[in-house]
Amino acid sequence: MLDNVQEVLDEFKAYVIQQAKSNLTRMKKNSSKKLYNSIDGFVKKYKNSISIYFEMEDWGFYQDQGVSGTKKKYDTPYSYKDGVENRPSPRHFDKWVVRKGLAPRKQGGKFASRSGIKFALAYHIQKYGIKPSLFFTKPFEAAFKKLPDELIEKYGLDVEQLFESITKDNFKK
């Protein structure tokens, strides 16, 4: 019976996903495409209800909401603490450093190890955090503001269909 409501939620889901992916590309936060490809959503219809779910790589939430560093603070539920054990692991930056073409050279032009750059990145992020990008939050909130009117309109149609179905089944001549 909730087909019209599901249709509105499917459109909502598709819009949010498309806008979030566009934002990642526009903000240049899409170098590996792993986060971009992981964004998905599901509308599930149950007997008496309907739900919508979104998912992405875990670290996508940190990119979206940001992370406060030890020196620079953001309005976010996530934060780094002082201490080496609370620093992001330099190994997380290995492929990113390669994709960005960061290749340090020694005096004389020979390539040096990238480990110094990876440690510097980890230290910098612990200290200054990750600025919130809101690549997912902004399209979600924009679409959510429009959602109630569309749902009321479509839900009204579903109630009419339910009423017709009940009256047809129960008031046969």
Buried (B, 14 or more C-beta within 10 A) or exposed (E): EBEBBBBBBBBBBEBBBEBBBBBBEEEEBBEEEEBBEEBEBEBEBEEEEBEBEBEBBEBBBBBBBBBBBBEEEBEBEBBBEEEEEEBBEBEEBBEBBEEEEEEEEEEEEEEEEBBEBBEEBBBEBBBBBBEBBBBBBBBBEEBEEEBEEBBEEBBEEBEEBEEEEEEEEEEEE
